[in-house]
Amino acid sequence: MSTVNTVTEQLTRAGQVIEHDSFAIIDAEVGEHAYTEAQWPIVRRMIHANADFDFNGLTAFHPDAVEAGVKAMLASAAPVVADVEMICSGLSQPRLGHFGMKTHQFISDDDVIELAKREDTTRAVQAMRKAHRLGLFDGAIVGIGNAPTALIELVRLIREEGVRPALVVGMPVGFVSAAESKELMAEVNEVPWIVIRGRKGGSTLVVAALHALLALAEARQKAGQA
């Protein structure tokens, strides 16, 4: 049984060559790094997404993050809960479908907007609360790439409401509370996380990290079938 990924690779030989050559260039130019064999493919794909070597060092992992993400993808058809539609649109539907995974985001829902206005909060906060009301968080993979207030609210839900995502990929970008929200997430012990320290981040990086995890999950799946 081949261990070459077929679902999480580029669909054409030419695309595969370009992507693999890009990864090889990153490996050659990155210099030293302190990431484990399991963590590095995630960081490398994030560098590939933005051509920014700063993510070598800025990216931080809970010790159980990679294993928790891969297990969730393989074992439970984990939902992906995102703060914005961009993450859901960026994720490959065939790759998610291979593992029976679906995406959810509520940032533009009418009830979310109305509650945000009524309670003088952000739509991102109310979107996280809606996901909680719908029971989507436990066992989910949560991707936050845009809204620091979403990540802050998720930390509150973990600590005060007992929600237990399988993994949080917390990478909101910006100048107001972005760095602080990720530091707050990095203090959480109850739930595994991957964060980017500082102001950098974005939905593109969340998508890159999740695609890397999907590739690791497929490789694990194929190894088990060998």
Secondary structure, DSSP 4 states (H G I P E B T S, - for coil): ---S-SSSS-SSHHHHHHHHHHHHHHHHHS------TTTHHHHHHHHHHHT-TTHHHHEEE-TTHHHHHHHHHHHS---EEESSHHHHHHS-HHHHHHTT--EE--TT-HHHHHHHHHHT--HHHHHHHHHHHTT--TTPEEEESS-HHHHHHHHHIIIII----SEEEE---SSSSHHHHHHHHHT--SS-EEEE-SS---HHHHHHHHHHHHHHHHHHHHHHH-
